[in-house]
Amino acid sequence: MSVQMHVAYSASISGVGVVAGGPYYCSLASFSRLQTACTANPYLIDLAPLISYANIQSADQTIDPIANLAPSRVFLYSAKQDIRIYPGVVQATLQFYQNFVDPSNIMTVFDNNGAHVFPTVSNGGPCWYYGAPYIGACNYDGAGAILSFLYDSLNPKAQFNNSNLFPFDQAAYADVWQAGLSNRGWVYAPYSCRQNPITCRLHVVFHGCEQDYGVIGETFVREAGYGEWAESNNIVILFPQTVVGSLNIEGCWDFAGFTGADFALKSGPQMFAINQMAQNYMSIVQKLD
């Protein structure tokens, strides 16, 4: 989802951190392709139609001009023992971005051990364990690595402050039923950002499949490691939330079209919803206290 948002809304998104994610439009709007080529069989990924689709949609103005990607920053992470999204899939994401992004703006971490988990220093289960909540104590600060690459000169991280984590109403910004979203999202907003949000940057974090609030509660938003960095660097962290549905039994973001054929475009229900939340983050933050 981070790749989809970055490509589609490149006029307003300056960079992306991708943890075990495939290239833009990898599924070609096919569930079966999503479950084969885009997970465990990366040799089936043909980048040519994906690049062509991005270029065509850019020309048709259904996504922002693809040229916007050139100066943006791209961080890609894949653990060597990941058997849910094979490392080769993320290698394909790298190759996709190499067609559009200045190579000096791309950072890859493909040599860490671990399963299909979001890597932290010490939160979560064992790094090798593939299972809920899909957060691994890998002695690697994934959130810190992403944020430090995307933003210059960050201060050292601080302590997570429980009083700065808030729920917010996602239904105020989108048709959550159509988009397959929960009514409730989460936002980590340091006190200084709530007092003067225009001085703070916004970073949107997408949970993985089976990591939404309805499945694991607040575990991901609390343990992924983003709040600690936000606390000391005037960053607002938005954690939008999906919801499990009949077409989305794992609470994944839409990579294949269960919300509609335009799922990877700016008009896609989830894409539009997230952009609305992002564009209105200052009003979200101002309503928290």
One Martini backbone bead per residue (centre of mass of N, CA, C, O) as a GRO file, in nm:
protein
  289
    1MET     BB    1   0.056   0.064  -0.018
    2SER     BB    2   0.296   0.254  -0.014
    3VAL     BB    3   0.351   0.233  -0.315
    4GLN     BB    4   0.082   0.327  -0.424
    5MET     BB    5   0.082   0.606  -0.293
    6HIS     BB    6   0.351   0.709  -0.403
    7VAL     BB    7   0.280   0.691  -0.706
    8ALA     BB    8  -0.004   0.840  -0.710
    9TYR     BB    9   0.110   1.076  -0.477
   10SER     BB   10   0.392   1.229  -0.572
   11ALA     BB   11   0.326   1.539  -0.513
   12SER     BB   12   0.298   1.474  -0.170
   13ILE     BB   13   0.528   1.246  -0.168
   14SER     BB   14   0.878   1.211  -0.067
   15GLY     BB   15   0.850   0.905   0.048
   16VAL     BB   16   0.950   0.549   0.118
   17GLY     BB   17   0.864   0.259   0.321
   18VAL     BB   18   0.951  -0.087   0.254
   19VAL     BB   19   0.799  -0.389   0.388
   20ALA     BB   20   0.746  -0.644   0.210
   21GLY     BB   21   0.703  -0.518  -0.098
   22GLY     BB   22   0.565  -0.472  -0.394
   23PRO     BB   23   0.500  -0.362  -0.687
   24TYR     BB   24   0.330  -0.174  -0.880
   25TYR     BB   25   0.063  -0.353  -0.985
   26CYS     BB   26   0.134  -0.662  -0.952
   27SER     BB   27  -0.158  -0.808  -0.983
   28LEU     BB   28  -0.337  -0.701  -1.220
   29ALA     BB   29  -0.619  -0.746  -1.074
   30SER     BB   30  -0.529  -1.035  -0.937
   31PHE     BB   31  -0.559  -1.272  -0.700
   32SER     BB   32  -0.384  -1.501  -0.811
   33ARG     BB   33  -0.136  -1.327  -0.863
   34LEU     BB   34  -0.096  -1.229  -0.579
   35GLN     BB   35  -0.062  -1.540  -0.463
   36THR     BB   36   0.199  -1.577  -0.647
   37ALA     BB   37   0.395  -1.364  -0.779
   38CYS     BB   38   0.361  -1.155  -0.510
   39THR     BB   39   0.507  -1.379  -0.315
   40ALA     BB   40   0.655  -1.689  -0.416
   41ASN     BB   41   0.687  -1.596  -0.753
   42PRO     BB   42   0.889  -1.367  -0.886
   43TYR     BB   43   0.943  -1.490  -1.180
   44LEU     BB   44   0.640  -1.385  -1.272
   45ILE     BB   45   0.741  -1.100  -1.285
   46ASP     BB   46   0.641  -0.835  -1.505
   47LEU     BB   47   0.743  -0.508  -1.543
   48ALA     BB   48   0.633  -0.385  -1.806
   49PRO     BB   49   0.321  -0.351  -1.732
   50LEU     BB   50   0.374  -0.174  -1.480
   51ILE     BB   51   0.518   0.060  -1.616
   52SER     BB   52   0.302   0.118  -1.826
   53TYR     BB   53   0.070   0.178  -1.633
   54ALA     BB   54   0.201   0.420  -1.493
   55ASN     BB   55   0.237   0.591  -1.752
   56ILE     BB   56  -0.058   0.598  -1.842
   57GLN     BB   57  -0.181   0.717  -1.580
   58SER     BB   58  -0.017   0.972  -1.588
   59ALA     BB   59  -0.123   1.075  -1.864
   60ASP     BB   60  -0.435   1.051  -1.751
   61GLN     BB   61  -0.440   1.164  -1.444
   62THR     BB   62  -0.486   0.921  -1.217
   63ILE     BB   63  -0.202   1.012  -1.156
   64ASP     BB   64   0.068   1.141  -1.087
   65PRO     BB   65   0.344   1.244  -1.209
   66ILE     BB   66   0.609   1.029  -1.250
   67ALA     BB   67   0.845   1.244  -1.229
   68ASN     BB   68   0.823   1.289  -0.913
   69LEU     BB   69   1.009   1.039  -0.825
   70ALA     BB   70   1.309   1.111  -0.872
   71PRO     BB   71   1.367   1.272  -0.573
   72SER     BB   72   1.281   1.050  -0.409
   73ARG     BB   73   1.261   0.828  -0.133
   74VAL     BB   74   1.384   0.477  -0.099
   75PHE     BB   75   1.290   0.210   0.120
   76LEU     BB   76   1.413  -0.135   0.139
   77TYR     BB   77   1.273  -0.442   0.290
   78SER     BB   78   1.422  -0.780   0.339
   79ALA     BB   79   1.411  -1.090   0.461
   80LYS     BB   80   1.566  -1.395   0.410
   81GLN     BB   81   1.311  -1.575   0.563
   82ASP     BB   82   1.083  -1.488   0.380
   83ILE     BB   83   0.764  -1.679   0.305
   84ARG     BB   84   0.545  -1.465   0.211
   85ILE     BB   85   0.757  -1.242   0.095
   86TYR     BB   86   0.974  -1.270  -0.116
   87PRO     BB   87   1.266  -1.116  -0.187
   88GLY     BB   88   1.215  -1.104  -0.501
   89VAL     BB   89   0.979  -0.903  -0.483
   90VAL     BB   90   1.152  -0.664  -0.374
   91GLN     BB   91   1.344  -0.661  -0.611
   92ALA     BB   92   1.120  -0.570  -0.807
   93THR     BB   93   1.074  -0.299  -0.670
   94LEU     BB   94   1.350  -0.191  -0.730
   95GLN     BB   95   1.330  -0.212  -1.041
   96PHE     BB   96   1.096  -0.023  -1.070
   97TYR     BB   97   1.227   0.233  -0.938
   98GLN     BB   98   1.479   0.251  -1.134
   99ASN     BB   99   1.291   0.392  -1.363
  100PHE     BB  100   1.232   0.675  -1.164
  101VAL     BB  101   1.474   0.681  -0.958
  102ASP     BB  102   1.730   0.798  -0.809
  103PRO     BB  103   1.973   0.586  -0.702
  104SER     BB  104   2.072   0.773  -0.454
  105ASN     BB  105   1.756   0.739  -0.324
  106ILE     BB  106   1.829   0.434  -0.264
  107MET     BB  107   1.753   0.187  -0.007
  108THR     BB  108   1.886  -0.132   0.103
  109VAL     BB  109   1.760  -0.430   0.301
  110PHE     BB  110   1.866  -0.785   0.240
  111ASP     BB  111   2.063  -0.917   0.498
  112ASN     BB  112   1.856  -0.992   0.701
  113ASN     BB  113   1.737  -1.170   0.945
  114GLY     BB  114   1.414  -1.327   0.907
  115ALA     BB  115   1.091  -1.293   0.894
  116HIS     BB  116   0.752  -1.196   0.852
  117VAL     BB  117   0.839  -0.894   0.988
  118PHE     BB  118   0.853  -0.629   1.195
  119PRO     BB  119   1.139  -0.465   1.280
  120THR     BB  120   1.301  -0.471   1.597
  121VAL     BB  121   1.482  -0.468   1.874
  122SER     BB  122   1.251  -0.603   2.119
  123ASN     BB  123   0.985  -0.636   1.993
  124GLY     BB  124   0.808  -0.908   2.017
  125GLY     BB  125   0.902  -1.175   1.876
  126PRO     BB  126   1.083  -1.371   1.726
  127CYS     BB  127   1.241  -1.314   1.429
  128TRP     BB  128   1.168  -1.619   1.314
  129TYR     BB  129   0.864  -1.570   1.369
  130TYR     BB  130   0.565  -1.679   1.194
  131GLY     BB  131   0.344  -1.459   1.349
  132ALA     BB  132   0.161  -1.333   1.566
  133PRO     BB  133   0.201  -0.984   1.512
  134TYR     BB  134   0.442  -0.940   1.309
  135ILE     BB  135   0.670  -0.889   1.532
  136GLY     BB  136   1.033  -0.844   1.564
  137ALA     BB  137   1.318  -0.931   1.756
  138CYS     BB  138   1.605  -0.811   1.555
  139ASN     BB  139   1.803  -0.588   1.632
  140TYR     BB  140   1.612  -0.377   1.456
  141ASP     BB  141   1.528  -0.044   1.353
  142GLY     BB  142   1.297   0.005   1.127
  143ALA     BB  143   1.177   0.284   1.184
  144GLY     BB  144   1.448   0.434   1.211
  145ALA     BB  145   1.558   0.368   0.928
  146ILE     BB  146   1.337   0.502   0.767
  147LEU     BB  147   1.333   0.789   0.892
  148SER     BB  148   1.642   0.851   0.855
  149PHE     BB  149   1.623   0.841   0.538
  150LEU     BB  150   1.379   1.044   0.484
  151TYR     BB  151   1.508   1.219   0.721
  152ASP     BB  152   1.693   1.471   0.828
  153SER     BB  153   1.841   1.506   1.123
  154LEU     BB  154   1.773   1.329   1.367
  155ASN     BB  155   1.682   1.269   1.667
  156PRO     BB  156   1.688   1.092   1.917
  157LYS     BB  157   1.511   0.878   2.061
  158ALA     BB  158   1.244   0.826   2.270
  159GLN     BB  159   0.971   0.787   2.457
  160PHE     BB  160   0.686   0.644   2.482
  161ASN     BB  161   0.370   0.828   2.488
  162ASN     BB  162   0.057   0.753   2.585
  163SER     BB  163  -0.066   1.058   2.567
  164ASN     BB  164  -0.002   1.055   2.224
  165LEU     BB  165  -0.230   0.839   2.181
  166PHE     BB  166  -0.494   0.825   1.927
  167PRO     BB  167  -0.805   0.820   1.827
  168PHE     BB  168  -0.993   0.824   1.513
  169ASP     BB  169  -1.228   0.925   1.262
  170GLN     BB  170  -1.251   0.785   0.949
  171ALA     BB  171  -1.552   0.856   0.862
  172ALA     BB  172  -1.483   1.171   0.815
  173TYR     BB  173  -1.300   1.086   0.527
  174ALA     BB  174  -1.487   0.827   0.455
  175ASP     BB  175  -1.609   0.534   0.307
  176VAL     BB  176  -1.554   0.265   0.495
  177TRP     BB  177  -1.718   0.045   0.362
  178GLN     BB  178  -1.608   0.068   0.071
  179ALA     BB  179  -1.289   0.064   0.177
  180GLY     BB  180  -1.235  -0.132   0.421
  181LEU     BB  181  -1.268   0.032   0.694
  182SER     BB  182  -1.234   0.152   0.987
  183ASN     BB  183  -1.357   0.380   1.209
  184ARG     BB  184  -1.067   0.338   1.343
  185GLY     BB  185  -0.789   0.526   1.409
  186TRP     BB  186  -0.441   0.627   1.445
  187VAL     BB  187  -0.247   0.872   1.649
  188TYR     BB  188   0.074   1.022   1.679
  189ALA     BB  189   0.096   1.320   1.898
  190PRO     BB  190   0.273   1.544   2.000
  191TYR     BB  191   0.223   1.813   2.188
  192SER     BB  192   0.347   2.023   1.991
  193CYS     BB  193   0.159   1.933   1.751
  194ARG     BB  194  -0.112   2.005   1.887
  195GLN     BB  195  -0.042   2.313   1.918
  196ASN     BB  196   0.148   2.310   1.622
  197PRO     BB  197   0.109   2.134   1.336
  198ILE     BB  198   0.272   2.299   1.113
  199THR     BB  199   0.563   2.203   1.246
  200CYS     BB  200   0.483   1.913   1.142
  201ARG     BB  201   0.527   1.610   1.030
  202LEU     BB  202   0.415   1.346   0.805
  203HIS     BB  203   0.352   0.993   0.882
  204VAL     BB  204   0.255   0.702   0.712
  205VAL     BB  205   0.127   0.388   0.848
  206PHE     BB  206   0.116   0.053   0.735
  207HIS     BB  207  -0.016  -0.219   0.800
  208GLY     BB  208  -0.048  -0.543   0.794
  209CYS     BB  209  -0.153  -0.831   0.772
  210GLU     BB  210  -0.305  -0.901   1.071
  211GLN     BB  211  -0.260  -0.579   1.212
  212ASP     BB  212  -0.514  -0.480   1.295
  213TYR     BB  213  -0.711  -0.377   1.549
  214GLY     BB  214  -0.923  -0.619   1.529
  215VAL     BB  215  -0.681  -0.834   1.583
  216ILE     BB  216  -0.428  -0.671   1.775
  217GLY     BB  217  -0.490  -0.397   1.834
  218GLU     BB  218  -0.223  -0.185   1.964
  219THR     BB  219   0.046  -0.328   1.895
  220PHE     BB  220   0.157  -0.186   1.643
  221VAL     BB  221   0.141   0.118   1.732
  222ARG     BB  222   0.332   0.056   1.990
  223GLU     BB  223   0.578  -0.160   1.867
  224ALA     BB  224   0.717  -0.056   1.594
  225GLY     BB  225   0.871   0.250   1.677
  226TYR     BB  226   0.756   0.541   1.595
  227GLY     BB  227   0.692   0.710   1.852
  228GLU     BB  228   0.984   0.761   1.952
  229TRP     BB  229   1.059   0.945   1.705
  230ALA     BB  230   0.826   1.147   1.711
  231GLU     BB  231   0.875   1.271   1.995
  232SER     BB  232   1.178   1.406   1.900
  233ASN     BB  233   1.068   1.520   1.578
  234ASN     BB  234   0.797   1.635   1.496
  235ILE     BB  235   0.597   1.376   1.439
  236VAL     BB  236   0.325   1.256   1.267
  237ILE     BB  237   0.143   0.949   1.318
  238LEU     BB  238  -0.034   0.759   1.086
  239PHE     BB  239  -0.283   0.483   1.154
  240PRO     BB  240  -0.442   0.324   0.950
  241GLN     BB  241  -0.750   0.113   0.919
  242THR     BB  242  -0.867  -0.181   0.869
  243VAL     BB  243  -1.103  -0.451   0.780
  244VAL     BB  244  -1.260  -0.729   0.805
  245GLY     BB  245  -1.379  -0.931   0.526
  246SER     BB  246  -1.509  -1.133   0.284
  247LEU     BB  247  -1.265  -1.022   0.078
  248ASN     BB  248  -1.083  -0.966   0.367
  249ILE     BB  249  -0.972  -1.188   0.600
  250GLU     BB  250  -0.679  -1.022   0.679
  251GLY     BB  251  -0.678  -0.704   0.659
  252CYS     BB  252  -0.586  -0.590   0.401
  253TRP     BB  253  -0.473  -0.421   0.159
  254ASP     BB  254  -0.543  -0.306  -0.165
  255PHE     BB  255  -0.384  -0.506  -0.440
  256ALA     BB  256  -0.650  -0.631  -0.642
  257GLY     BB  257  -0.979  -0.510  -0.619
  258PHE     BB  258  -1.206  -0.528  -0.379
  259THR     BB  259  -1.285  -0.200  -0.418
  260GLY     BB  260  -1.184  -0.190  -0.721
  261ALA     BB  261  -1.034  -0.114  -1.028
  262ASP     BB  262  -0.901   0.167  -0.884
  263PHE     BB  263  -0.703   0.084  -0.640
  264ALA     BB  264  -0.419   0.231  -0.775
  265LEU     BB  265  -0.563   0.500  -0.766
  266LYS     BB  266  -0.674   0.803  -0.658
  267SER     BB  267  -0.985   0.685  -0.667
  268GLY     BB  268  -0.946   0.485  -0.472
  269PRO     BB  269  -1.092   0.428  -0.179
  270GLN     BB  270  -0.830   0.404  -0.006
  271MET     BB  271  -0.661   0.624  -0.133
  272PHE     BB  272  -0.855   0.860  -0.089
  273ALA     BB  273  -0.880   0.831   0.218
  274ILE     BB  274  -0.581   0.873   0.295
  275ASN     BB  275  -0.554   1.151   0.165
  276GLN     BB  276  -0.765   1.290   0.339
  277MET     BB  277  -0.620   1.247   0.605
  278ALA     BB  278  -0.352   1.382   0.528
  279GLN     BB  279  -0.471   1.666   0.445
  280ASN     BB  280  -0.616   1.663   0.760
  281TYR     BB  281  -0.410   1.632   1.004
  282MET     BB  282  -0.436   1.901   1.157
  283SER     BB  283  -0.735   1.863   1.238
  284ILE     BB  284  -0.700   1.601   1.385
  285VAL     BB  285  -0.496   1.703   1.600
  286GLN     BB  286  -0.672   1.948   1.713
  287LYS     BB  287  -0.903   1.731   1.831
  288LEU     BB  288  -0.762   1.563   2.068
  289ASP     BB  289  -0.779   1.745   2.346
   0.00000   0.00000   0.00000
